[in-house]
Amino acid sequence: MALSTLADWTGEIGTVVLGASRKDGGTRTASIVIGGERDLPYIGNPPSGHKPLIAYELCDDPSLWPAPVTGHLGDITGDPAAWAKKAEQDFGPDLLKLVLTSTRVRGFTDPVPVSATVEAVLQATSLPLIVEGSIDPELDSEVFRRIGEAGEGERLLLGTAEAGRYRSVAAAAMAYGHLVIAQSPIDINLAKQLNILLREIGLPHDRIVIDPYTGALGYGFEYSYSVMERIRTSALKGDTDLAMPMISSAPDTLSVKEVREADPARMAEMAVAWELYSMLPSTVAGASVVCVRHPSTIRPLREGIDAFWEGKGEEGR
Amino acid sequence: MISVDDAIVSGKRSLDSRMEQLSGVFSYEETAYHLPVTYALTGKAVHTANEAREAYQATERNPLVACECLVAAETAARGKEPAPYTGFIPDAVLRTLGYSLVDGSILGLVLVSGKPPSPDAAAALCRELQEKYMLTFLSGEIISSLGEAGVKVGAEYRLVPLGSRPSSGIHFIDILARVAMMFGGVTPGDAGRLLSYAKERAKAISIVFPGLSEEETAVHDAFRLLGIPILSAGEYEGEQWIRVSPADAVKTGMDLKGIKVSVTAIPIPMACSPAFEGKSIRKEDMYVEFGGGRSPAFELLRCRPEGEVMDGMVRVIGPEIGDLKEGSAVPLGLIVEVAGKNMRREYEPVLERRIHNFINYGEGSWHVAQRDIIWVRISKEAVARGVRIEHLGKLLAAKFRIDFPDLLDSVQVTLITDEQNVVAARKDAERIYEERDERIRGMKDTDVDTYYSCTLCQTFAPNHVCIITPERPALCGAISWLDGRIAYEISPAGANQPVPKGKEIDAARGEFEGVNRFVKKASHGEVERCSLYSIMEYPMTCCGCFECIALMLPEVNGFMVVNREYKGETPSGMSFSTLAGTIGGGAQTPGFAGISKNFILSDRFLQAEGGISRLVWMPSALKDELSGRLRQKLAERGLSSLYDQIATEKEAVTIEELAGLLSRTGHPALTMKQLL
């Protein structure tokens, strides 16, 4: 059952190339293209644009990571390079996302180790990499310069730029050839404004991925869904300042009450379900990259994306 | 005096002949950009004397190309100058430098060349540059001068010693060329793009002291092609070189390139934050007060030409806090003078209004009302911590700069506290208030060709678009046309955008092609047409913030208005909150409109439906609030008797009561053209 749309769209989502292979000056096995949609997600046979990707999230300080994941994976979460390597080999994501949680620990002052962590993860893996750094303007300048330098040539996707603190992230992207996640707090106008600010500072549109900020299912997800839909329809109606691919990550999903307080025997199941049902609908709202933390979420999420992509929907089950 | 123009002529001749004699092979290390200036201008990778000569001819003998080739050849022949001189700066270092520029941790680039009059003058200049977050490159004898003055140089001090001779200043240009290629997307060989990038984007200035050879003079003069102002701090005389005293060089240069240092800390002994805005200072906690009917007081914000305002200067004329008795009432004249390239006289009242917020931000200062009816207090606690009257000025000077960085370049504040001077200055202020009122009053929709939009509320009313005109403020009452224009100036990508009104489609309804076009786009295609002066046909959409709702009452052939504060029932059979739920959310609802209170007094109110004569009912509190101005408005239109004919809840709550009342009073709406 292929769905078709009645709308007469005039716009088109731009494409963004994630990661650089040796040919382009990086060390990834291949780069991946996202975006390019000319219609709403999963409409048409085959749907327009590129298929949504799954990013697996890991971090460099597991004290700030949800227990269902650290409990499931054990000691390996203390070594980001080993964790990343295992994720690439065993979990089957399309790309990896390193969250530098160390920079978000209270009292963080030494940005020097950031370089080594990024380099180690890049060396241990061959998938395109997303790196999220500090979220404090006081730290950003030093942290993002190091991330940018450590990943020079790899076409990293750097996050996250926000309206109040986008300069360092943009500077790292421009100086070292990376891409930027532009995050706004579930607000289409702010999303647009940030994209304009980034353009004005000199970052071209094909190096921006929009993060509309995703709330966990049952904890604001519907607002995110609605904003993603609106960003996408505005773009398809011709608003070029919103015509970038979107990334969706619901960082609070594994900390919600239903997962946190689940019966220990069912905690993993609950964690996977909560991530799956937050991220699969995000692709329906228009996300090109969805991020998960529990390794077991990747398989059912991929099945869901594939089924939608092939137009199977209900009857394919 | 050295004539720059003469020096350039012979300098160029000398460059010509040296280029003729140039020989050998040369290149810089650790760069992908060959000889960057030449590469950026011509797209050619130059490594030999012949290639250098070709490039020189191809650029019509550009002195920058000559200088770069000669310096590169010399470096290749003799090696780099010893430390601390850096010579050519490798790409890797440059990337970090570019990062800092984009990141905002450095605001601009400065080249200082030649020999300053004294080591102290050199030190003072460089200290100022460091304080202003500029990255400074040094070429020539200034470097040894700094050494004599004990000033440390090096990249970590943001003072980069390029070389012992002013010719090393060419590295400043090769840095700009590479920044343009690395960050600005300038393709090598695209000289036009390079020049426009350098002019518009690169925040670079050149300060020149004596000691330049004729060749070096010609080379420095060529910087101007890249939009770099040449500030001459002595001896040089040339039309294009700007003469400055060493003390003014930095400020002049930064002003010319529009480089601004943002103010972050406010140097006063009390906290200053919106968190304190809602506090009050009671009589028993108050050390001194100004105005409030107890002493003459006023506030005034004036726009002055640039150069007449000294940024950060605060003057107190009259007694300071130490001269005042605790608990006394003191006169106050509060004058804020501002200057800025984008500042306009029309913005004065809107900025003046911010004095109220800013003074209330102070932990120990309090402010109410405006103009010549202000009332200001300073608390005992604040005075005990050292707050003086002067600090109100410092607070205002800093806050205005912080909140309006693109609008204001400099702010100075004068606080007058002796009665005679206050009363004298107040006379001028009152004249200015009157002029402003006249201008605002006089402003008609037909006087301007651009209105402003507001889409601030699209967060919850996704397709709502407010169109703000001089005679129709935003429906929330908080944003006038002038405010919209300022908001656009301050934040060009923000929620207030200019709306060219375009061709008139219907004068009575206030429908314009440009407005329709804008509304359609901003409403994501949902709203095709929008009339500014009609409630019946294509009325403006409503978010949820409207101060009042105006709606048609078909039974009486008129309109009623109800304000948000009114909780009771209305003749429409619905309360404000029920009505609000019906019309909000960005929908276009013929017969209903969200409006501001002030719009009731506008000539444009209900224009398409026959004007204010259609107004049959409003809550008594709203009528009282508007009473003076409403009476005046009605009198102007020869409708004085209408005031008493407009019913309130005191006379009629149901439609039946209202209909009976209107026919008894002979309300004009009853005999006007049928609305339906």
Chai-1 contact restraints between the chains, C-beta under 6 A:
chainA,res_idxA,chainB,res_idxB,connection_type,confidence,min_distance_angstrom,max_distance_angstrom,comment,restraint_id
A,S141,B,D103,contact,1.0,0.0,6.0,A-B,restraint_1
A,S141,B,S105,contact,1.0,0.0,6.0,A-B,restraint_2
A,R145,B,Y99,contact,1.0,0.0,6.0,A-B,restraint_3
A,R167,B,D103,contact,1.0,0.0,6.0,A-B,restraint_4
A,R167,B,G104,contact,1.0,0.0,6.0,A-B,restraint_5
A,S168,B,D103,contact,1.0,0.0,6.0,A-B,restraint_6
A,A171,B,Y99,contact,1.0,0.0,6.0,A-B,restraint_7
A,A171,B,V102,contact,1.0,0.0,6.0,A-B,restraint_8
A,A171,B,D103,contact,1.0,0.0,6.0,A-B,restraint_9
A,M174,B,V102,contact,1.0,0.0,6.0,A-B,restraint_10
A,M174,B,F183,contact,1.0,0.0,6.0,A-B,restraint_11
A,A175,B,R95,contact,1.0,0.0,6.0,A-B,restraint_12
A,A175,B,G98,contact,1.0,0.0,6.0,A-B,restraint_13
A,A175,B,Y99,contact,1.0,0.0,6.0,A-B,restraint_14
A,D187,B,T459,contact,1.0,0.0,6.0,A-B,restraint_15
A,N189,B,Q458,contact,1.0,0.0,6.0,A-B,restraint_16
A,Q193,B,A493,contact,1.0,0.0,6.0,A-B,restraint_17
A,I196,B,A493,contact,1.0,0.0,6.0,A-B,restraint_18
A,S234,B,H524,contact,1.0,0.0,6.0,A-B,restraint_19
A,K237,B,G525,contact,1.0,0.0,6.0,A-B,restraint_20
